[in-house]
Amino acid sequence: MSDQYEVQPHTKVVRGPNRASYDRTQIHGIIDDALICHVGTVVNGRPAMIPTAHWRVG
């Protein structure tokens, strides 16, 4: 397994790319330290964000 996530068109950081990191250890650390995440969707044509608990397997 690589130490870096592969950059794909749908995962490439567009805004502030000079601040982006694809380092697996750094990304896992951010996910592990966060208490909640936000899940976004569109309901009746309007954006909706739901704060929710999360965890990482692996």
ABEGO torsion letter per residue (X at the ends): XBABBBBBAAABBABGAAABBABAAAAAAAAAABABBBBBBBBGGBBBBBBBBBBBBX
